[in-house]
Amino acid sequence: MNNEKQPKLATGAAGAEMPGRADRGRKKRKEKKTVVESPWAVAFKRLRKNKLAMIGLIALVVITIVCVFGPLFSPYGLNENNLTDRYLSPFSTGRSGNFYLLGTDSTGRDVFTRLLYGGQISLLVGLVAVIIQLFIGIILGGLAGYYGGWVDSIIMRIVDIFLAIPTFPILILLSALMSDMGIPAEYRIYVVMFIIGILSWAQLTRFIRGEILSLREQEFMMATEALGIRDRSRIFRHLIPNVIPQIIVNATLGIGSAILFESTLSFLGLGVTPPMATWGTMVQAVNDSFDFANRPWLWLPAGLMIFITVLAINLLGDGLRDAFDPKMKK
């Protein structure tokens, strides 16, 4: 008789068989996968959590869409007037049978339609002026920060000169010169864009130069030097991309400043001139206390659009600054 002892399985208190070590070894352990997010994804998450920044972004997108596509659905033209429908209040129907959402002005033009066209020009001025500012600031700031030495000294002295120039008086002077030269209104808007952009690049140049001065000594730049990469590629393919978040923040805030500059010049009659419509020229159309007090629909819609647009841009810019700030990282 075979008296060999059979291996016994361990049993619990209730008699249930406990799994052996072999069974436990067969079980697969679930490992937690670590998801590595890019800095852009992390910044976008922070931006979405900022309610004020999202409100500013939504407001800016809505204003842009309405101003760009709204005139396509308007039954009135930019300078289409009807003298029988002068100074109609909002939500009025004139003698011609036309309905005016925001009323009419002194020549019977639809205020709402002109508000949309004015928004196109005001937003375009801000965008083009910032593009000029970025083009000059990125190139000069990159060169000054990377090369240093006499290149940095020359560029920074030019920056100091532009920073010392009183921007607003110069804008008024140049706009007055354009009036004396008789530049047509349709071309004058482009001159205003160029002037605002030219006078606004110095601060951005100094900022980019300071950022690149700290980046050029880091290890990844030593690697590019060891690989023999050309200076142009080091600046514009390795250094500038690391400063893009800060550039976006400055550009966003710069759009709001450019819109305010244009609106102020137009209000003073030194920027875009009639018959072209901008928010500034619409506010400037009220030139006496009677219209200001008794016909608020002539100036209030344009004034509110300037206020809301610039406020939305500033809220978005502050949100982007917080989102891209590495000190906010947890």
Phi and psi restraints in degrees (value plus and minus 20) as a CYANA .aco file:
   2 ASN   PHI     -99.1   -59.1
   2 ASN   PSI      93.8   133.8
   3 ASN   PHI    -118.9   -78.9
   3 ASN   PSI      -2.8    37.2
   4 GLU   PHI     -84.9   -44.9
   4 GLU   PSI     116.3   156.3
   5 LYS   PHI    -100.1   -60.1
   5 LYS   PSI     112.3   152.3
   6 GLN   PHI    -104.8   -64.8
   6 GLN   PSI     121.9   161.9
   7 PRO   PHI     -86.0   -46.0
   7 PRO   PSI     117.3   157.3
   8 LYS   PHI    -122.5   -82.5
   8 LYS   PSI     122.8   162.8
   9 LEU   PHI    -107.4   -67.4
   9 LEU   PSI     118.8   158.8
  10 ALA   PHI     -89.0   -49.0
  10 ALA   PSI     119.7   159.7
  11 THR   PHI    -141.4  -101.4
  11 THR   PSI     132.2   172.2
  12 GLY   PHI    -108.1   -68.1
  12 GLY   PSI    -192.9  -152.9
  13 ALA   PHI     -84.9   -44.9
  13 ALA   PSI     -51.3   -11.3
  14 ALA   PHI    -111.3   -71.3
  14 ALA   PSI     -16.3    23.7
  15 GLY   PHI      69.6   109.6
  15 GLY   PSI     -20.4    19.6
  16 ALA   PHI     -95.8   -55.8
  16 ALA   PSI     121.9   161.9
  17 GLU   PHI     -94.2   -54.2
  17 GLU   PSI     110.9   150.9
  18 MET   PHI    -105.9   -65.9
  18 MET   PSI     120.9   160.9
  19 PRO   PHI     -86.1   -46.1
  19 PRO   PSI     120.7   160.7
  20 GLY   PHI     -99.2   -59.2
  20 GLY   PSI     157.1   197.1
  21 ARG   PHI     -84.2   -44.2
  21 ARG   PSI     -53.5   -13.5
  22 ALA   PHI     -84.6   -44.6
  22 ALA   PSI     -60.5   -20.5
  23 ASP   PHI     -87.1   -47.1
  23 ASP   PSI     -58.6   -18.6
  24 ARG   PHI     -87.4   -47.4
  24 ARG   PSI     -52.3   -12.3
  25 GLY   PHI     -90.1   -50.1
  25 GLY   PSI     -45.0    -5.0
  26 ARG   PHI     -96.2   -56.2
  26 ARG   PSI     -38.6     1.4
  27 LYS   PHI     -92.3   -52.3
  27 LYS   PSI     115.2   155.2
  28 LYS   PHI    -108.0   -68.0
  28 LYS   PSI     110.6   150.6
  29 ARG   PHI    -109.2   -69.2
  29 ARG   PSI     113.3   153.3
  30 LYS   PHI    -102.1   -62.1
  30 LYS   PSI     100.6   140.6
  31 GLU   PHI    -115.6   -75.6
  31 GLU   PSI     115.1   155.1
  32 LYS   PHI     -94.6   -54.6
  32 LYS   PSI     106.0   146.0
  33 LYS   PHI    -107.1   -67.1
  33 LYS   PSI     109.2   149.2
  34 THR   PHI    -111.2   -71.2
  34 THR   PSI      99.7   139.7
  35 VAL   PHI    -112.4   -72.4
  35 VAL   PSI      99.8   139.8
  36 VAL   PHI    -112.3   -72.3
  36 VAL   PSI      97.5   137.5
  37 GLU   PHI    -118.1   -78.1
  37 GLU   PSI     125.2   165.2
  38 SER   PHI     -92.9   -52.9
  38 SER   PSI     137.3   177.3
  39 PRO   PHI     -77.8   -37.8
  39 PRO   PSI     -52.8   -12.8
  40 TRP   PHI     -87.1   -47.1
  40 TRP   PSI     -60.1   -20.1
  41 ALA   PHI     -85.8   -45.8
  41 ALA   PSI     -60.9   -20.9
  42 VAL   PHI     -84.0   -44.0
  42 VAL   PSI     -62.9   -22.9
  43 ALA   PHI     -84.6   -44.6
  43 ALA   PSI     -58.8   -18.8
  44 PHE   PHI     -86.5   -46.5
  44 PHE   PSI     -56.1   -16.1
  45 LYS   PHI     -83.9   -43.9
  45 LYS   PSI     -62.5   -22.5
  46 ARG   PHI     -83.7   -43.7
  46 ARG   PSI     -58.9   -18.9
  47 LEU   PHI     -84.3   -44.3
  47 LEU   PSI     -60.8   -20.8
  48 ARG   PHI     -85.3   -45.3
  48 ARG   PSI     -47.4    -7.4
  49 LYS   PHI     -99.0   -59.0
  49 LYS   PSI     -35.6     4.4
  50 ASN   PHI    -106.6   -66.6
  50 ASN   PSI      83.7   123.7
  51 LYS   PHI     -85.3   -45.3
  51 LYS   PSI     -61.3   -21.3
  52 LEU   PHI     -84.3   -44.3
  52 LEU   PSI     -60.0   -20.0
  53 ALA   PHI     -84.9   -44.9
  53 ALA   PSI     -59.4   -19.4
  54 MET   PHI     -88.1   -48.1
  54 MET   PSI     -57.5   -17.5
  55 ILE   PHI     -81.8   -41.8
  55 ILE   PSI     -63.9   -23.9
  56 GLY   PHI     -82.1   -42.1
  56 GLY   PSI     -61.9   -21.9
  57 LEU   PHI     -84.4   -44.4
  57 LEU   PSI     -66.0   -26.0
  58 ILE   PHI     -83.6   -43.6
  58 ILE   PSI     -63.9   -23.9
  59 ALA   PHI     -81.7   -41.7
  59 ALA   PSI     -62.0   -22.0
  60 LEU   PHI     -85.9   -45.9
  60 LEU   PSI     -61.1   -21.1
  61 VAL   PHI     -84.8   -44.8
  61 VAL   PSI     -64.1   -24.1
  62 VAL   PHI     -83.3   -43.3
  62 VAL   PSI     -65.1   -25.1
  63 ILE   PHI     -81.0   -41.0
  63 ILE   PSI     -63.5   -23.5
  64 THR   PHI     -83.7   -43.7
  64 THR   PSI     -66.1   -26.1
  65 ILE   PHI     -83.5   -43.5
  65 ILE   PSI     -64.4   -24.4
  66 VAL   PHI     -84.7   -44.7
  66 VAL   PSI     -62.6   -22.6
  67 CYS   PHI     -88.7   -48.7
  67 CYS   PSI     -54.7   -14.7
  68 VAL   PHI     -97.5   -57.5
  68 VAL   PSI     -65.4   -25.4
  69 PHE   PHI    -120.9   -80.9
  69 PHE   PSI     -34.9     5.1
  70 GLY   PHI     -78.9   -38.9
  70 GLY   PSI     -66.2   -26.2
  71 PRO   PHI     -78.9   -38.9
  71 PRO   PSI     -42.7    -2.7
  72 LEU   PHI     -85.6   -45.6
  72 LEU   PSI     -45.5    -5.5
  73 PHE   PHI    -124.1   -84.1
  73 PHE   PSI     -17.9    22.1
  74 SER   PHI    -104.7   -64.7
  74 SER   PSI     116.0   156.0
  75 PRO   PHI     -97.7   -57.7
  75 PRO   PSI     -23.2    16.8
  76 TYR   PHI    -134.9   -94.9
  76 TYR   PSI     133.4   173.4
  77 GLY   PHI    -110.6   -70.6
  77 GLY   PSI     153.6   193.6
  78 LEU   PHI     -81.2   -41.2
  78 LEU   PSI     -66.8   -26.8
  79 ASN   PHI    -134.5   -94.5
  79 ASN   PSI       2.2    42.2
  80 GLU   PHI     -94.7   -54.7
  80 GLU   PSI      99.3   139.3
  81 ASN   PHI    -141.6  -101.6
  81 ASN   PSI     140.9   180.9
  82 ASN   PHI    -164.3  -124.3
  82 ASN   PSI      84.8   124.8
  83 LEU   PHI     -85.4   -45.4
  83 LEU   PSI     -36.7     3.3
  84 THR   PHI    -100.1   -60.1
  84 THR   PSI     -30.1     9.9
  85 ASP   PHI    -135.9   -95.9
  85 ASP   PSI      15.9    55.9
  86 ARG   PHI     -93.8   -53.8
  86 ARG   PSI     123.3   163.3
  87 TYR   PHI      34.4    74.4
  87 TYR   PSI      20.2    60.2
  88 LEU   PHI    -100.8   -60.8
  88 LEU   PSI     121.4   161.4
  89 SER   PHI     -96.9   -56.9
  89 SER   PSI     146.6   186.6
  90 PRO   PHI     -78.7   -38.7
  90 PRO   PSI     130.6   170.6
  91 PHE   PHI      39.5    79.5
  91 PHE   PSI      22.2    62.2
  92 SER   PHI    -135.0   -95.0
  92 SER   PSI     134.9   174.9
  93 THR   PHI    -134.1   -94.1
  93 THR   PSI     104.4   144.4
  94 GLY   PHI    -102.1   -62.1
  94 GLY   PSI     159.3   199.3
  95 ARG   PHI     -83.7   -43.7
  95 ARG   PSI     -47.0    -7.0
  96 SER   PHI     -95.2   -55.2
  96 SER   PSI     -28.5    11.5
  97 GLY   PHI      70.0   110.0
  97 GLY   PSI     -18.4    21.6
  98 ASN   PHI    -103.0   -63.0
  98 ASN   PSI     122.4   162.4
  99 PHE   PHI    -119.4   -79.4
  99 PHE   PSI     114.7   154.7
 100 TYR   PHI    -141.1  -101.1
 100 TYR   PSI      96.4   136.4
 101 LEU   PHI     -85.2   -45.2
 101 LEU   PSI     -66.2   -26.2
 102 LEU   PHI    -133.4   -93.4
 102 LEU   PSI       0.7    40.7
 103 GLY   PHI      63.7   103.7
 103 GLY   PSI    -188.4  -148.4
 104 THR   PHI    -151.8  -111.8
 104 THR   PSI     145.4   185.4
 105 ASP   PHI    -120.6   -80.6
 105 ASP   PSI    -179.3  -139.3
 106 SER   PHI     -89.1   -49.1
 106 SER   PSI     -39.1     0.9
 107 THR   PHI    -132.2   -92.2
 107 THR   PSI      -7.8    32.2
 108 GLY   PHI      60.6   100.6
 108 GLY   PSI       0.0    40.0
 109 ARG   PHI    -106.2   -66.2
 109 ARG   PSI     126.0   166.0
 110 ASP   PHI     -90.9   -50.9
 110 ASP   PSI     101.3   141.3
 111 VAL   PHI     -86.5   -46.5
 111 VAL   PSI     -59.9   -19.9
 112 PHE   PHI     -83.9   -43.9
 112 PHE   PSI     -62.5   -22.5
 113 THR   PHI     -84.0   -44.0
 113 THR   PSI     -63.0   -23.0
 114 ARG   PHI     -87.5   -47.5
 114 ARG   PSI     -50.9   -10.9
 115 LEU   PHI     -84.2   -44.2
 115 LEU   PSI     -59.1   -19.1
 116 LEU   PHI     -89.0   -49.0
 116 LEU   PSI     -65.4   -25.4
 117 TYR   PHI     -84.8   -44.8
 117 TYR   PSI     -58.6   -18.6
 118 GLY   PHI     -83.7   -43.7
 118 GLY   PSI     -55.9   -15.9
 119 GLY   PHI     -84.2   -44.2
 119 GLY   PSI     -57.3   -17.3
 120 GLN   PHI     -79.3   -39.3
 120 GLN   PSI     -66.7   -26.7
 121 ILE   PHI     -89.6   -49.6
 121 ILE   PSI     -63.6   -23.6
 122 SER   PHI     -82.7   -42.7
 122 SER   PSI     -63.6   -23.6
 123 LEU   PHI     -87.3   -47.3
 123 LEU   PSI     -57.2   -17.2
 124 LEU   PHI     -85.4   -45.4
 124 LEU   PSI     -60.1   -20.1
 125 VAL   PHI     -79.4   -39.4
 125 VAL   PSI     -67.2   -27.2
 126 GLY   PHI     -81.8   -41.8
 126 GLY   PSI     -61.8   -21.8
 127 LEU   PHI     -88.2   -48.2
 127 LEU   PSI     -68.0   -28.0
 128 VAL   PHI     -86.5   -46.5
 128 VAL   PSI     -60.4   -20.4
 129 ALA   PHI     -81.6   -41.6
 129 ALA   PSI     -59.2   -19.2
 130 VAL   PHI     -90.6   -50.6
 130 VAL   PSI     -55.8   -15.8
 131 ILE   PHI     -82.3   -42.3
 131 ILE   PSI     -63.6   -23.6
 132 ILE   PHI     -82.6   -42.6
 132 ILE   PSI     -63.4   -23.4
 133 GLN   PHI     -80.6   -40.6
 133 GLN   PSI     -63.4   -23.4
 134 LEU   PHI     -87.2   -47.2
 134 LEU   PSI     -61.6   -21.6
 135 PHE   PHI     -79.5   -39.5
 135 PHE   PSI     -68.2   -28.2
 136 ILE   PHI     -92.5   -52.5
 136 ILE   PSI     -64.6   -24.6
 137 GLY   PHI     -84.8   -44.8
 137 GLY   PSI     -60.5   -20.5
 138 ILE   PHI     -87.7   -47.7
 138 ILE   PSI     -64.2   -24.2
 139 ILE   PHI     -85.9   -45.9
 139 ILE   PSI     -73.1   -33.1
 140 LEU   PHI     -89.5   -49.5
 140 LEU   PSI     -59.5   -19.5
 141 GLY   PHI     -84.8   -44.8
 141 GLY   PSI     -59.1   -19.1
 142 GLY   PHI     -85.3   -45.3
 142 GLY   PSI     -63.4   -23.4
 143 LEU   PHI     -85.6   -45.6
 143 LEU   PSI     -64.0   -24.0
 144 ALA   PHI     -85.8   -45.8
 144 ALA   PSI     -61.6   -21.6
 145 GLY   PHI     -92.1   -52.1
 145 GLY   PSI     -53.2   -13.2
 146 TYR   PHI    -100.7   -60.7
 146 TYR   PSI     -68.2   -28.2
 147 TYR   PHI    -102.5   -62.5
 147 TYR   PSI     -57.0   -17.0
 148 GLY   PHI      43.5    83.5
 148 GLY   PSI    -177.1  -137.1
 149 GLY   PHI      39.6    79.6
 149 GLY   PSI    -159.2  -119.2
 150 TRP   PHI     -89.8   -49.8
 150 TRP   PSI     -49.5    -9.5
 151 VAL   PHI     -83.2   -43.2
 151 VAL   PSI     -66.2   -26.2
 152 ASP   PHI     -83.2   -43.2
 152 ASP   PSI     -61.4   -21.4
 153 SER   PHI     -83.1   -43.1
 153 SER   PSI     -64.7   -24.7
 154 ILE   PHI     -84.9   -44.9
 154 ILE   PSI     -67.9   -27.9
 155 ILE   PHI     -84.3   -44.3
 155 ILE   PSI     -60.3   -20.3
 156 MET   PHI     -89.5   -49.5
 156 MET   PSI     -50.3   -10.3
 157 ARG   PHI     -90.2   -50.2
 157 ARG   PSI     -56.9   -16.9
 158 ILE   PHI     -84.0   -44.0
 158 ILE   PSI     -61.0   -21.0
 159 VAL   PHI     -80.7   -40.7
 159 VAL   PSI     -63.0   -23.0
 160 ASP   PHI     -81.3   -41.3
 160 ASP   PSI     -57.9   -17.9
 161 ILE   PHI     -84.3   -44.3
 161 ILE   PSI     -66.0   -26.0
 162 PHE   PHI     -87.9   -47.9
 162 PHE   PSI     -54.3   -14.3
 163 LEU   PHI     -89.7   -49.7
 163 LEU   PSI     -46.0    -6.0
 164 ALA   PHI    -101.8   -61.8
 164 ALA   PSI     -33.8     6.2
 165 ILE   PHI     -94.3   -54.3
 165 ILE   PSI     108.0   148.0
 166 PRO   PHI     -90.6   -50.6
 166 PRO   PSI      85.3   125.3
 167 THR   PHI     -79.7   -39.7
 167 THR   PSI     -70.3   -30.3
 168 PHE   PHI     -86.1   -46.1
 168 PHE   PSI     -65.5   -25.5
 169 PRO   PHI     -79.9   -39.9
 169 PRO   PSI     -56.5   -16.5
 170 ILE   PHI     -85.9   -45.9
 170 ILE   PSI     -59.9   -19.9
 171 LEU   PHI     -81.2   -41.2
 171 LEU   PSI     -61.7   -21.7
 172 ILE   PHI     -84.2   -44.2
 172 ILE   PSI     -62.8   -22.8
 173 LEU   PHI     -83.2   -43.2
 173 LEU   PSI     -67.4   -27.4
 174 LEU   PHI     -86.3   -46.3
 174 LEU   PSI     -56.4   -16.4
 175 SER   PHI     -86.8   -46.8
 175 SER   PSI     -57.4   -17.4
 176 ALA   PHI     -85.0   -45.0
 176 ALA   PSI     -57.3   -17.3
 177 LEU   PHI     -83.6   -43.6
 177 LEU   PSI     -58.5   -18.5
 178 MET   PHI     -83.8   -43.8
 178 MET   PSI     -56.9   -16.9
 179 SER   PHI     -84.9   -44.9
 179 SER   PSI     -62.3   -22.3
 180 ASP   PHI     -87.7   -47.7
 180 ASP   PSI     -51.6   -11.6
 181 MET   PHI    -100.4   -60.4
 181 MET   PSI     -29.0    11.0
 182 GLY   PHI      49.9    89.9
 182 GLY   PSI      15.1    55.1
 183 ILE   PHI     -88.9   -48.9
 183 ILE   PSI     108.7   148.7
 184 PRO   PHI     -79.9   -39.9
 184 PRO   PSI     134.2   174.2
 185 ALA   PHI     -82.8   -42.8
 185 ALA   PSI     -55.4   -15.4
 186 GLU   PHI     -90.4   -50.4
 186 GLU   PSI     -42.5    -2.5
 187 TYR   PHI    -117.2   -77.2
 187 TYR   PSI     -40.9    -0.9
 188 ARG   PHI     -85.1   -45.1
 188 ARG   PSI     -51.7   -11.7
 189 ILE   PHI     -83.1   -43.1
 189 ILE   PSI     -55.6   -15.6
 190 TYR   PHI     -91.2   -51.2
 190 TYR   PSI     -54.9   -14.9
 191 VAL   PHI     -85.5   -45.5
 191 VAL   PSI     -60.5   -20.5
 192 VAL   PHI     -81.8   -41.8
 192 VAL   PSI     -63.7   -23.7
 193 MET   PHI     -77.6   -37.6
 193 MET   PSI     -67.6   -27.6
 194 PHE   PHI     -83.5   -43.5
 194 PHE   PSI     -63.1   -23.1
 195 ILE   PHI     -84.1   -44.1
 195 ILE   PSI     -65.6   -25.6
 196 ILE   PHI     -82.3   -42.3
 196 ILE   PSI     -61.6   -21.6
 197 GLY   PHI     -85.6   -45.6
 197 GLY   PSI     -61.1   -21.1
 198 ILE   PHI     -85.7   -45.7
 198 ILE   PSI     -55.5   -15.5
 199 LEU   PHI    -106.8   -66.8
 199 LEU   PSI     -18.1    21.9
 200 SER   PHI    -138.4   -98.4
 200 SER   PSI     -16.0    24.0
 201 TRP   PHI    -105.9   -65.9
 201 TRP   PSI     -38.7     1.3
 202 ALA   PHI     -84.1   -44.1
 202 ALA   PSI     -63.6   -23.6
 203 GLN   PHI     -84.2   -44.2
 203 GLN   PSI     -60.8   -20.8
 204 LEU   PHI     -85.0   -45.0
 204 LEU   PSI     -58.9   -18.9
 205 THR   PHI     -80.5   -40.5
 205 THR   PSI     -65.7   -25.7
 206 ARG   PHI     -83.0   -43.0
 206 ARG   PSI     -58.9   -18.9
 207 PHE   PHI     -85.7   -45.7
 207 PHE   PSI     -66.9   -26.9
 208 ILE   PHI     -84.8   -44.8
 208 ILE   PSI     -60.0   -20.0
 209 ARG   PHI     -79.4   -39.4
 209 ARG   PSI     -62.5   -22.5
 210 GLY   PHI     -85.2   -45.2
 210 GLY   PSI     -58.9   -18.9
 211 GLU   PHI     -86.5   -46.5
 211 GLU   PSI     -61.0   -21.0
 212 ILE   PHI     -91.3   -51.3
 212 ILE   PSI     -51.8   -11.8
 213 LEU   PHI     -78.5   -38.5
 213 LEU   PSI     -56.0   -16.0
 214 SER   PHI    -101.8   -61.8
 214 SER   PSI     -46.7    -6.7
 215 LEU   PHI    -102.8   -62.8
 215 LEU   PSI     -50.0   -10.0
 216 ARG   PHI     -89.0   -49.0
 216 ARG   PSI     -36.3     3.7
 217 GLU   PHI    -114.6   -74.6
 217 GLU   PSI     -18.2    21.8
 218 GLN   PHI    -101.2   -61.2
 218 GLN   PSI     149.1   189.1
 219 GLU   PHI     -85.2   -45.2
 219 GLU   PSI     -56.0   -16.0
 220 PHE   PHI     -86.7   -46.7
 220 PHE   PSI     -46.8    -6.8
 221 MET   PHI     -96.4   -56.4
 221 MET   PSI     -52.0   -12.0
 222 MET   PHI     -84.6   -44.6
 222 MET   PSI     -55.0   -15.0
 223 ALA   PHI     -86.5   -46.5
 223 ALA   PSI     -60.9   -20.9
 224 THR   PHI     -84.9   -44.9
 224 THR   PSI     -53.4   -13.4
 225 GLU   PHI     -89.0   -49.0
 225 GLU   PSI     -59.7   -19.7
 226 ALA   PHI     -86.4   -46.4
 226 ALA   PSI     -51.5   -11.5
 227 LEU   PHI    -100.9   -60.9
 227 LEU   PSI     -26.4    13.6
 228 GLY   PHI      55.5    95.5
 228 GLY   PSI       5.9    45.9
 229 ILE   PHI     -90.2   -50.2
 229 ILE   PSI     121.2   161.2
 230 ARG   PHI     -86.3   -46.3
 230 ARG   PSI     136.6   176.6
 231 ASP   PHI     -80.1   -40.1
 231 ASP   PSI     -59.7   -19.7
 232 ARG   PHI     -81.2   -41.2
 232 ARG   PSI     -61.1   -21.1
 233 SER   PHI     -89.5   -49.5
 233 SER   PSI     -56.5   -16.5
 234 ARG   PHI     -82.5   -42.5
 234 ARG   PSI     -60.3   -20.3
 235 ILE   PHI     -93.2   -53.2
 235 ILE   PSI     -72.5   -32.5
 236 PHE   PHI    -115.2   -75.2
 236 PHE   PSI     -29.8    10.2
 237 ARG   PHI    -133.9   -93.9
 237 ARG   PSI     -33.7     6.3
 238 HIS   PHI    -144.7  -104.7
 238 HIS   PSI     -59.4   -19.4
 239 LEU   PHI    -105.5   -65.5
 239 LEU   PSI     -74.1   -34.1
 240 ILE   PHI     -79.2   -39.2
 240 ILE   PSI     -62.6   -22.6
 241 PRO   PHI     -77.7   -37.7
 241 PRO   PSI     -47.1    -7.1
 242 ASN   PHI     -96.9   -56.9
 242 ASN   PSI     -29.9    10.1
 243 VAL   PHI    -128.7   -88.7
 243 VAL   PSI     -21.1    18.9
 244 ILE   PHI     -76.7   -36.7
 244 ILE   PSI     -63.7   -23.7
 245 PRO   PHI     -75.9   -35.9
 245 PRO   PSI     -64.2   -24.2
 246 GLN   PHI     -88.3   -48.3
 246 GLN   PSI     -53.1   -13.1
 247 ILE   PHI     -86.4   -46.4
 247 ILE   PSI     -60.0   -20.0
 248 ILE   PHI     -80.9   -40.9
 248 ILE   PSI     -62.6   -22.6
 249 VAL   PHI     -81.8   -41.8
 249 VAL   PSI     -67.6   -27.6
 250 ASN   PHI     -84.8   -44.8
 250 ASN   PSI     -57.6   -17.6
 251 ALA   PHI     -87.0   -47.0
 251 ALA   PSI     -60.0   -20.0
 252 THR   PHI     -81.2   -41.2
 252 THR   PSI     -66.8   -26.8
 253 LEU   PHI     -88.3   -48.3
 253 LEU   PSI     -50.1   -10.1
 254 GLY   PHI     -86.9   -46.9
 254 GLY   PSI     -50.9   -10.9
 255 ILE   PHI     -82.6   -42.6
 255 ILE   PSI     -63.7   -23.7
 256 GLY   PHI     -81.8   -41.8
 256 GLY   PSI     -61.4   -21.4
 257 SER   PHI     -84.8   -44.8
 257 SER   PSI     -60.4   -20.4
 258 ALA   PHI     -85.4   -45.4
 258 ALA   PSI     -59.4   -19.4
 259 ILE   PHI     -82.7   -42.7
 259 ILE   PSI     -61.1   -21.1
 260 LEU   PHI     -85.3   -45.3
 260 LEU   PSI     -61.1   -21.1
 261 PHE   PHI     -80.4   -40.4
 261 PHE   PSI     -68.2   -28.2
 262 GLU   PHI     -83.5   -43.5
 262 GLU   PSI     -63.2   -23.2
 263 SER   PHI     -83.7   -43.7
 263 SER   PSI     -60.1   -20.1
 264 THR   PHI     -86.0   -46.0
 264 THR   PSI     -64.3   -24.3
 265 LEU   PHI     -82.8   -42.8
 265 LEU   PSI     -62.8   -22.8
 266 SER   PHI     -86.1   -46.1
 266 SER   PSI     -57.6   -17.6
 267 PHE   PHI     -82.2   -42.2
 267 PHE   PSI     -57.1   -17.1
 268 LEU   PHI    -100.6   -60.6
 268 LEU   PSI     -21.3    18.7
 269 GLY   PHI      58.7    98.7
 269 GLY   PSI      -2.8    37.2
 270 LEU   PHI    -132.6   -92.6
 270 LEU   PSI     -22.8    17.2
 271 GLY   PHI    -123.2   -83.2
 271 GLY   PSI    -143.3  -103.3
 272 VAL   PHI     -92.5   -52.5
 272 VAL   PSI     113.6   153.6
 273 THR   PHI    -129.4   -89.4
 273 THR   PSI     133.7   173.7
 274 PRO   PHI     -76.9   -36.9
 274 PRO   PSI     131.0   171.0
 275 PRO   PHI    -103.8   -63.8
 275 PRO   PSI     -19.8    20.2
 276 MET   PHI     -83.1   -43.1
 276 MET   PSI     122.3   162.3
 277 ALA   PHI    -130.7   -90.7
 277 ALA   PSI     108.1   148.1
 278 THR   PHI    -152.6  -112.6
 278 THR   PSI     148.8   188.8
 279 TRP   PHI     -82.5   -42.5
 279 TRP   PSI     -54.5   -14.5
 280 GLY   PHI     -87.0   -47.0
 280 GLY   PSI     -62.8   -22.8
 281 THR   PHI     -87.9   -47.9
 281 THR   PSI     -50.7   -10.7
 282 MET   PHI     -88.1   -48.1
 282 MET   PSI     -58.0   -18.0
 283 VAL   PHI     -89.0   -49.0
 283 VAL   PSI     -57.1   -17.1
 284 GLN   PHI     -88.2   -48.2
 284 GLN   PSI     -40.9    -0.9
 285 ALA   PHI     -82.4   -42.4
 285 ALA   PSI     -44.2    -4.2
 286 VAL   PHI    -105.0   -65.0
 286 VAL   PSI      82.5   122.5
 287 ASN   PHI    -135.4   -95.4
 287 ASN   PSI      -6.4    33.6
 288 ASP   PHI    -166.1  -126.1
 288 ASP   PSI     140.6   180.6
 289 SER   PHI     -88.5   -48.5
 289 SER   PSI     -46.9    -6.9
 290 PHE   PHI     -86.4   -46.4
 290 PHE   PSI     -68.2   -28.2
 291 ASP   PHI     -83.8   -43.8
 291 ASP   PSI     -58.8   -18.8
 292 PHE   PHI     -81.8   -41.8
 292 PHE   PSI     -59.8   -19.8
 293 ALA   PHI    -106.4   -66.4
 293 ALA   PSI     -56.0   -16.0
 294 ASN   PHI    -126.3   -86.3
 294 ASN   PSI     -33.3     6.7
 295 ARG   PHI    -150.7  -110.7
 295 ARG   PSI      45.2    85.2
 296 PRO   PHI     -86.9   -46.9
 296 PRO   PSI     -39.7     0.3
 297 TRP   PHI     -87.6   -47.6
 297 TRP   PSI     -33.6     6.4
 298 LEU   PHI     -94.7   -54.7
 298 LEU   PSI     -51.8   -11.8
 299 TRP   PHI    -142.8  -102.8
 299 TRP   PSI     -46.6    -6.6
 300 LEU   PHI     -84.9   -44.9
 300 LEU   PSI     -64.5   -24.5
 301 PRO   PHI     -78.2   -38.2
 301 PRO   PSI     -63.4   -23.4
 302 ALA   PHI     -87.6   -47.6
 302 ALA   PSI     -60.4   -20.4
 303 GLY   PHI     -82.7   -42.7
 303 GLY   PSI     -61.1   -21.1
 304 LEU   PHI     -85.8   -45.8
 304 LEU   PSI     -57.7   -17.7
 305 MET   PHI     -86.6   -46.6
 305 MET   PSI     -59.1   -19.1
 306 ILE   PHI     -81.7   -41.7
 306 ILE   PSI     -67.0   -27.0
 307 PHE   PHI     -82.3   -42.3
 307 PHE   PSI     -68.7   -28.7
 308 ILE   PHI     -86.7   -46.7
 308 ILE   PSI     -62.0   -22.0
 309 THR   PHI     -85.4   -45.4
 309 THR   PSI     -68.1   -28.1
 310 VAL   PHI     -86.0   -46.0
 310 VAL   PSI     -58.8   -18.8
 311 LEU   PHI     -83.4   -43.4
 311 LEU   PSI     -62.8   -22.8
 312 ALA   PHI     -83.1   -43.1
 312 ALA   PSI     -61.1   -21.1
 313 ILE   PHI     -84.4   -44.4
 313 ILE   PSI     -62.4   -22.4
 314 ASN   PHI     -87.1   -47.1
 314 ASN   PSI     -59.6   -19.6
 315 LEU   PHI     -82.9   -42.9
 315 LEU   PSI     -63.0   -23.0
 316 LEU   PHI     -85.7   -45.7
 316 LEU   PSI     -61.3   -21.3
 317 GLY   PHI     -83.5   -43.5
 317 GLY   PSI     -61.7   -21.7
 318 ASP   PHI     -84.7   -44.7
 318 ASP   PSI     -58.3   -18.3
 319 GLY   PHI     -85.4   -45.4
 319 GLY   PSI     -60.6   -20.6
 320 LEU   PHI     -85.4   -45.4
 320 LEU   PSI     -57.9   -17.9
 321 ARG   PHI     -82.5   -42.5
 321 ARG   PSI     -63.1   -23.1
 322 ASP   PHI     -87.9   -47.9
 322 ASP   PSI     -56.0   -16.0
 323 ALA   PHI     -89.3   -49.3
 323 ALA   PSI     -57.9   -17.9
 324 PHE   PHI    -109.9   -69.9
 324 PHE   PSI     -23.1    16.9
 325 ASP   PHI     -93.6   -53.6
 325 ASP   PSI      96.0   136.0
 326 PRO   PHI     -83.9   -43.9
 326 PRO   PSI     -41.6    -1.6
 327 LYS   PHI     -89.5   -49.5
 327 LYS   PSI     -37.3     2.7
 328 MET   PHI    -102.0   -62.0
 328 MET   PSI     -30.4     9.6
 329 LYS   PHI     -87.9   -47.9
 329 LYS   PSI     112.1   152.1
